[in-house]
Amino acid sequence: MYATEYGDQWPSMYQALKQKPQRCAVLNKHAAQQNLTKSLLKDIGAIKINLKLDGVGINQGCVEYYHIPRQQHTFPSPKKTANGCLSYYLLDAASILPVLALDVGPSCTVLDMCAAPGGKTFLIGQLLSHDGLLVSNEPVKSRRVKLNKVSL
């Protein structure tokens, strides 16, 4: 069915769908000891991602994204820092794109209607300043429990 729909593109699309997702760490701007976290990420081979769309850099304030090349080991679980925030949040790298498409600015108001497990919610929170507002909704109780564990 898909070969009929996508023609010659289907074999490469199918191969891409079979691969494990690329994980990404979003540094938590609210966490203490950011320099220590950056050092840890670099020590494990994480590379800072410079985001660009159509060759133009995306201005996302102080949000930093890191990835590890597929052949290397994975990210360790993030630790809580001295102020009780997670040092970074792990998510599928493709999950960054919808948030970037929203073009969230520091003073925006955002309603996240299906917010769990929290990756995009976390990223939106990183893009907002004290003037912004994020309202996160999750209708499924078991997923709300996971969402409540996300520390901004």
C-alpha positions as CSV (number, residue, x, y, z in Angstrom):
1,M,0.0,0.0,0.0
2,Y,2.7,2.5,1.0
3,A,4.9,1.6,-2.1
4,T,1.9,2.5,-4.3
5,E,1.4,5.8,-2.4
6,Y,5.1,6.9,-2.2
7,G,6.6,5.1,-5.2
8,D,10.4,5.2,-5.3
9,Q,10.7,7.1,-2.1
10,W,9.1,4.2,0.0
11,P,12.2,2.0,0.5
12,S,14.2,4.8,2.0
13,M,11.2,6.0,4.1
14,Y,10.7,2.4,5.4
15,Q,14.4,2.1,6.4
16,A,14.2,5.4,8.2
17,L,11.0,4.3,10.1
18,K,12.8,1.1,11.2
19,Q,15.6,3.0,12.9
20,K,15.7,3.8,16.6
21,P,14.7,7.4,17.2
22,Q,17.5,9.9,17.7
23,R,17.5,11.1,21.3
24,C,18.2,14.7,22.2
25,A,18.9,16.4,25.6
26,V,17.5,19.8,26.2
27,L,19.5,21.7,28.8
28,N,17.3,23.0,31.6
29,K,17.8,26.7,31.9
30,H,16.2,26.6,35.4
31,A,18.6,24.0,36.8
32,A,21.6,24.9,39.0
33,Q,25.1,23.9,37.9
34,Q,24.6,24.3,34.1
35,N,28.3,24.4,33.4
36,L,28.7,21.0,35.2
37,T,25.9,19.5,33.1
38,K,27.5,20.9,29.9
39,S,30.8,19.4,30.9
40,L,29.2,16.0,31.6
41,L,27.4,16.0,28.2
42,K,30.6,16.8,26.4
43,D,32.5,14.1,28.3
44,I,30.0,11.5,27.0
45,G,30.4,12.6,23.4
46,A,27.3,14.8,23.2
47,I,27.4,17.4,20.5
48,K,25.6,20.7,20.7
49,I,23.0,21.1,18.0
50,N,22.9,24.4,16.1
51,L,19.3,24.7,14.7
52,K,18.7,26.2,11.3
53,L,15.7,26.3,9.0
54,D,16.3,27.2,5.4
55,G,19.9,28.1,6.2
56,V,18.9,30.7,8.8
57,G,19.8,30.1,12.5
58,I,16.8,29.8,14.9
59,N,17.0,32.3,17.7
60,Q,15.8,30.3,20.7
61,G,17.4,32.4,23.5
62,C,19.4,30.3,25.9
63,V,17.9,26.9,25.1
64,E,20.7,24.4,24.2
65,Y,20.1,21.1,22.5
66,Y,22.6,18.1,22.5
67,H,22.7,14.8,20.7
68,I,24.9,11.7,20.7
69,P,25.8,10.2,17.3
70,R,24.0,6.8,16.9
71,Q,27.0,4.6,17.1
72,Q,28.0,5.9,20.5
73,H,26.4,5.1,23.9
74,T,23.2,6.8,25.1
75,F,22.5,9.7,27.5
76,P,22.6,8.9,31.2
77,S,19.4,9.7,33.2
78,P,19.3,13.3,34.1
79,K,20.0,14.2,37.7
80,K,18.3,16.7,39.9
81,T,20.5,19.7,40.6
82,A,20.9,21.6,43.9
83,N,17.7,23.6,43.2
84,G,15.6,20.4,42.6
85,C,15.3,20.7,38.8
86,L,16.3,18.1,36.3
87,S,19.6,19.0,34.6
88,Y,18.2,18.2,31.2
89,Y,15.2,16.6,29.6
90,L,15.5,13.7,27.1
91,L,13.2,13.5,24.1
92,D,13.1,12.3,20.5
93,A,14.9,14.9,18.5
94,A,12.0,15.1,16.1
95,S,9.8,16.4,19.0
96,I,11.7,19.7,18.9
97,L,10.4,20.6,15.4
98,P,6.7,21.1,16.3
99,V,7.7,23.5,19.1
100,L,10.0,25.4,16.8
101,A,7.1,25.7,14.3
102,L,5.0,27.4,17.0
103,D,7.6,30.2,17.1
104,V,7.1,30.6,20.9
105,G,8.5,33.9,22.2
106,P,9.4,34.8,25.7
107,S,6.1,36.5,26.5
108,C,3.7,34.1,24.7
109,T,0.7,32.4,26.2
110,V,0.6,28.7,25.2
111,L,-2.1,26.0,25.8
112,D,-0.7,22.5,25.5
113,M,-3.9,20.3,25.1
114,C,-2.3,16.8,25.3
115,A,0.8,17.5,27.2
116,A,2.1,14.1,28.5
117,P,4.7,12.8,28.8
118,G,6.1,16.3,28.8
119,G,8.9,16.7,26.3
120,K,7.3,19.4,24.2
121,T,5.8,21.0,27.4
122,F,9.2,21.2,28.9
123,L,10.7,22.7,25.8
124,I,7.9,25.3,25.6
125,G,8.6,26.2,29.2
126,Q,12.3,26.7,28.4
127,L,11.4,29.2,25.7
128,L,9.1,31.4,27.9
129,S,10.2,34.1,30.3
130,H,8.5,35.2,33.5
131,D,6.1,37.2,31.3
132,G,5.0,34.1,29.4
133,L,2.3,31.6,30.4
134,L,2.1,27.9,29.8
135,V,-1.1,25.9,30.6
136,S,-0.6,22.2,30.3
137,N,-3.6,19.9,30.0
138,E,-3.6,16.1,29.9
139,P,-7.0,14.3,29.9
140,V,-5.6,10.8,30.6
141,K,-4.9,10.3,34.3
142,S,-2.0,7.9,34.0
143,R,-0.3,10.3,31.6
144,R,-1.0,13.2,33.9
145,V,1.0,11.5,36.6
146,K,4.0,11.4,34.2
147,L,3.5,15.0,33.3
148,N,3.6,16.1,36.9
149,K,7.1,14.7,37.2
150,V,8.5,17.2,34.6
151,S,10.3,19.9,36.4
152,L,10.6,23.2,34.7
